[in-house]
Amino acid sequence: MAADEPPGKERVTLNGHTEWVLSVSYSPDGKTLASGSLDDTIKLWDVATGKEQATLKGHTSWVSAVAYSPDGKTLASGSHDKTIKLWDVATGKERATLKGHTNWVYSVAYSPDGKTLASSSTDRTIKLWDVQTGQERLTLNIGSFLCVLQPGRQDAGLGEWGQDDQAVGRADGQGAGHPHGTLVASELRGV
């Protein structure tokens, strides 16, 4: 931002999706932005120029979640088609499709070491996946309709809150954030 520009000024508008954008994620180096859309695609954008770099196609329904791996080489996407896809960022090619959710996938997040991917779904589960093999490691059944995954926080853990914003349980005894009645996962330890 130039010294004479006011804070919060729009830098660029990224046009290219044909429907609403549901999720965005910066690459770890901050040079690329991924966006997932109701048009069933993922787009990769050059942050400096605002130009579209690639369109990733493979989901058969809305792309509701995108997340970069910590090394920036892989992008995970979650969709209303009940799958998670892993994409090679350099080539734009699909590396794997993770199947196991029985309803829409709403969020995805990598562990800080990049070895585990967490996904949440309206099937009321969080699934932990081995990124290298694509195998499901663990399923956590939750009471909330939707959960939000927030990796990299210092107060790592899983917690569940009721409608009155009161904590009703924690999976690992650690702290976590709380967005009004949803389960929040932060950095997953011991996985």
C-alpha positions in Angstrom: 0.0 0.0 0.0 1.3 3.4 -0.9 1.9 5.9 1.9 -0.8 8.2 0.6 -3.5 5.4 0.2 -6.1 5.2 3.0 -6.2 1.9 4.9 -8.9 -0.6 3.7 -8.9 0.7 0.1 -9.8 -2.0 -2.5 -6.8 -3.0 -4.4 -8.3 -5.1 -7.2 -11.5 -7.0 -8.0 -11.1 -10.5 -9.3 -13.6 -11.3 -12.0 -13.9 -14.8 -13.5 -16.3 -17.0 -11.6 -19.8 -17.3 -13.1 -21.5 -17.7 -9.7 -20.9 -16.7 -6.1 -17.6 -17.3 -4.5 -17.9 -19.4 -1.3 -14.3 -19.7 -0.1 -10.9 -18.1 -0.5 -7.4 -19.0 0.7 -4.0 -17.4 0.3 -1.0 -19.5 -0.5 1.6 -19.5 2.3 3.8 -17.1 0.4 0.9 -14.7 -0.2 1.4 -14.6 -3.9 -1.6 -16.6 -5.0 -5.2 -16.6 -4.0 -7.5 -19.7 -4.5 -11.3 -19.2 -4.7 -14.0 -21.9 -4.7 -17.4 -21.1 -6.2 -21.0 -22.1 -6.8 -19.9 -22.6 -10.4 -18.2 -25.9 -9.3 -14.7 -24.6 -10.0 -11.6 -23.4 -8.2 -9.6 -20.5 -9.6 -6.0 -19.5 -8.8 -5.2 -15.8 -8.9 -2.0 -13.8 -9.0 -2.4 -11.5 -6.1 0.0 -8.8 -7.5 -1.7 -8.5 -10.9 -5.2 -9.8 -10.2 -4.9 -12.1 -13.2 -6.4 -15.6 -13.3 -3.6 -18.2 -13.4 -5.7 -21.4 -13.6 -9.1 -22.9 -13.3 -9.3 -26.3 -11.6 -12.3 -28.5 -12.7 -13.3 -31.8 -11.2 -16.0 -31.2 -8.6 -19.6 -31.9 -9.7 -21.2 -29.4 -7.3 -20.4 -26.2 -5.4 -16.9 -25.8 -4.1 -17.5 -24.6 -0.5 -13.9 -24.8 0.9 -10.3 -24.3 -0.2 -7.1 -24.5 1.8 -3.4 -24.6 0.9 -1.0 -27.0 2.4 1.7 -25.4 4.6 4.3 -25.9 1.9 2.0 -24.4 -0.7 2.3 -27.3 -3.1 -1.1 -28.8 -2.7 -4.6 -27.3 -2.5 -7.4 -29.1 -0.8 -11.0 -28.4 -1.9 -14.3 -29.5 -0.3 -17.6 -29.6 -2.2 -21.3 -30.2 -2.0 -20.6 -33.3 -4.1 -19.5 -34.8 -0.7 -15.8 -35.1 -1.7 -12.5 -33.5 -0.9 -10.0 -33.1 -3.8 -6.3 -32.6 -3.5 -4.7 -30.6 -6.3 -1.1 -30.2 -7.5 -0.8 -26.4 -7.5 2.1 -26.3 -10.0 0.3 -28.4 -12.6 -3.4 -27.8 -11.7 -3.9 -31.5 -11.9 -6.1 -33.5 -9.4 -3.9 -35.7 -7.2 -6.6 -37.5 -5.2 -10.3 -37.6 -4.3 -11.1 -38.3 -0.7 -14.5 -40.0 -0.2 -16.2 -40.8 3.1 -18.6 -37.9 3.9 -22.3 -38.6 3.4 -23.3 -35.0 2.9 -21.8 -31.6 1.9 -18.2 -30.8 2.8 -18.1 -27.3 4.3 -14.5 -26.8 5.4 -11.0 -28.2 5.1 -7.8 -27.4 7.0 -4.3 -28.7 7.1 -2.4 -29.6 10.2 0.7 -27.3 10.6 3.0 -30.1 9.5 0.8 -30.8 6.4 0.5 -34.5 7.0 -3.1 -34.4 8.1 -6.1 -32.8 6.5 -9.3 -32.2 8.5 -12.7 -31.9 6.8 -16.1 -31.0 8.2 -19.5 -31.8 6.7 -23.2 -31.4 7.2 -23.2 -35.1 8.0 -22.1 -33.9 11.4 -18.6 -35.3 11.3 -15.1 -34.1 11.2 -12.8 -36.5 9.3 -9.0 -36.5 9.6 -7.2 -37.8 6.5 -3.6 -38.9 5.9 -2.6 -36.6 3.1 0.1 -38.9 1.7 -2.1 -42.0 1.4 -5.5 -40.4 1.1 -6.8 -42.7 3.8 -9.2 -41.6 6.5 -7.5 -41.7 9.9 -10.4 -40.8 12.3 -14.0 -39.7 12.3 -15.2 -37.4 15.0 -19.0 -37.3 15.4 -20.2 -33.9 16.4 -23.5 -32.5 17.6 -23.4 -29.3 15.7 -24.7 -28.8 12.2 -21.5 -27.2 10.9 -18.0 -26.8 12.1 -15.3 -24.3 11.3 -11.7 -25.4 11.2 -9.0 -22.9 12.2 -5.5 -24.2 12.0 -2.4 -22.5 13.5 -4.0 -21.0 16.6 -2.1 -21.2 19.9 -5.1 -22.4 21.9 -5.3 -25.6 19.9 -8.2 -28.0 20.4 -11.7 -29.0 19.6 -14.7 -27.6 21.5 -18.5 -27.6 21.1 -20.9 -24.9 22.1 -24.6 -24.9 22.6 -27.1 -22.3 21.4 -26.5 -20.1 24.5 -22.7 -19.8 23.7 -21.9 -22.0 26.7 -19.2 -24.6 26.3 -20.8 -28.1 26.4 -17.7 -30.2 25.7 -14.2 -30.4 24.4 -12.6 -33.3 22.6 -9.1 -32.8 23.9 -9.4 -30.5 26.9 -7.7 -27.6 25.0 -9.2 -24.2 24.3 -10.8 -23.2 21.0 -12.8 -20.3 19.5 -16.6 -20.3 19.2 -18.8 -18.9 16.5 -22.3 -19.2 18.0 -23.2 -22.9 18.4 -20.6 -24.5 16.0 -17.7 -26.7 16.7 -14.4 -25.1 16.1 -11.2 -27.0 15.5 -7.8 -25.3 15.6 -4.4 -26.8 15.4 -4.8 -30.6 15.8 -2.1 -32.1 18.1 -1.2 -35.7 18.4 -2.7 -36.7 15.1 
